[in-house]
Amino acid sequence: MQRLKILNTHFITHNVKRFVLEKPKEFKYTPGQSAHISINLPGWEGQIRPFTFTSLQHWDHLEFIIKIYDDHKGVTSQLGKLNEGAELLLHDIFGTIQFKGPGVFIAGGTGITPFIAIFRALFHSGNLRDVALLYSNQTRDDIILLDELTKMLGPAYRNVFTEEGVIGFRERRIDRKFLIETIEDFNARFYVCGPKKFTEEICDALVSLGAKPEYLIV
């Protein structure tokens, strides 16, 4: 277990907070990996939750981007109250989504976080090619890192909003119909991350449309 001091923290949307942390010496991880984290405060040390690294290995600090659920009064609500100088406890690192080659990335809400590190690594190395992103949120205000994703992916990045609530808006969801309209080749590799129900429904739809189960990375 390692103690990580918060160097900087601020909200980047109305309910998503960025944490910049000290990076221990010789600390290693890869894009798409996650860590089990708890808060170094009495009563919270054993409340362990998984969060995904959004920073890259060569950076001099660690970064996590975390959605704060104030109504739950749990770990993320407490994280929302933390400021610079507080400490988090990193228990272990585990592998989640790994980049296995070009493909279509489909994210729902904070399911974008493992993709952020992957896109950043590919962009940094000049290898962000033949990659597309479909990103579902309730509204524009919920998008995480809109400007950076746009800069990295350009026209290969498409937002989908389920509850924009403005005149003329037509609700869309990433469902089977949307996939048929949007994707030309279902022989591609598909990376899917989001809430459990979202991920299961997208994967079922992709397979029903001809995607190979072994080409689904979740």
N, C-alpha and C positions, 0 to 999 in steps of 0.2 A: 504494500500500500504506500502511496506517495501523497504528500501534502502539496497542494498547488495553490499558490497565492494568486488572488485576482488582481491583475494589473490595471484593468480597465473594464467597465461594463456599461452598456447603454442599450436602450430600446431602439430597434431598427424598423419595427412596425408597431402598431398599437398594442400587440401582445406577444411579440417575439424579441428576445433579448440576446445580444452578443456578449460573450464572456471571453476576454483575453487573459490568459493565464501564464504564469511562469512555466518555462519548459525545463525539466530536469536534464542534467548532462547525460549524454549517450542514450537519450530517449528515442525509441524507434517505433514507427507505425506506418501504415500505408493508406492511400486514399480509399475511402469507403469503409474503413474500420471504425469501430465504436469502442467506448470505454464504459465500465460500470463506475458510477460516480455517486458520492454522497456529500453531505455538507458537514464541515468540521465545526459543529455546534452541539451542545448538550441535547441529547434526545434525537438528533438527526443523523448521527454517524452511521447507524445501521439501516437507514432508509435509502437503499441503493437502487439507482435507476440507470438504464442505458442511454447514452447520448453519443452522437456521431461527431468525430473530428471534422471540422471544416477547414482547418489549417493544413499546411503541407509540411513534409518532413524537413525541408531545408530552412523553414522559417525559424526565427529565434524565440518564438512564443507558440503557445497552443491556443486554438480558438474553438469554441462551441457556440452554435446558434440554437437557442432553445425556446420553444413556445411555452408561455407562462399561462397556467390555468388557475386563475385566482379563485374561481368558484369551488375548486376541489379542496382547497386548504391543505394541499399536500406538498410534495417536494418542490414542484415547479413554482408554486405560490411563494414558498420560502426563498427560492432562488431569485424571484422577482424583487425581493426586499434587500438582497445582498449588494454591497458596494465594494469599491476598491479597498484592498487590504484584507478582506475576508478570505477564508480558505475553503477549498473543496478537497475531497479525498478521492484519489483515483485508485480503485481496487484492482482492476485488471483490464486488459485490452482483448477484444475478440474480433474475429473476422466477420464481416457482413457482406456487403456487395463489392465484388471485385470487377475491375474493367477487363473484359475478355475480347475486346475488339469493337469496331464501329457498330452502331445500331441505333435504335429508337429508345429514348428514355421517356418514361411516363411517370409523372410524380403527382401526388395529391398532398397539398398543404406542406407540412414539415417533412414529408417524404422526400423533399428536394435535398435535404442536408447531405446524405452520402454522395449525391450527384455533384454537389458544389465542389467537394474536394477533388473528385475525378475530373470534372471540367477544368478546374484550376490547374491541375497537374498537366493535363493534355495541352491546355492553352500555353502554359509556361514553357513546355518543350516543343511547341510548334506542331503538335500532332492532333489538334482538334479538328479532324476532318471526318466526313461521312457520319456525322452524329446529329441527331435531331432531338428536340425536347418538346413534349406536350405536358403542360403544367396546369393543373386544375386547382383553383381557389374559389372561395365564395365571392370575393370582390377584388378589385384592383388594389385596395388598401392592404390586402392580406399577402400580396406577393413578397417573397423574401429575395432581396438582392436583384431587383428588377433591372437596374442599370448595368450591373456587372454581367448578368446573364445575357442581356441584350448585346453588350460589347463582345462577349466571348463567342456567342452563337449566331448573332445576326438573324437573318431570315429563317434559320433552321430552328428558331425558338417560337413557340406558339402558346399563348395563354388561353385558358378556357375558364369562364366564370359561371358559377351556378346561381348566384344571387346578387347580381350587380345592382338591381333596383333602380335603374334610370330609364327614362322614356326611350322607347325604341329598342331596349335591350331584350334579346331573346336568350332565355336560359339554355345553356348547353352543358352536357355532362360527357365525360369520356366513357362512353358505353359502346356497345357493339355497332350501333348505327354510325356513331361518330368515327369509329375506327375504320369502318368500310369506306366512309367518305374521305378520310384523311390519309390513310396508308395505302401505298401502291403495291408494296411487295411484302407479303407476310412470311417470306423465307428469311427475313432479317432477324437479327438478334434483338431481343427486347429486354430492357431493364425496367422493372416496375417497383415502386416504393411509395407507400402511403399507409393510411389506416387499413387494418386487416381486411375489412369487407371490400374496400376499394381495390386492394391488391388481388384478392381472390376473384372478384368479378371481372377485372381486366384480364387476368391470366386465363380464366375460363373462356372469355370472349375471343381472345387471341388464338387459343388452341382450336376453338370451333371454326375459326376463319383460316386455319391452315398453318398457324405458327407451330414450329417444332417445340415440344416441351423442353427438350435439352437446350434450346436457345432462349429460354426464359430465365433471366437472372433476377432473383428477388431477395 
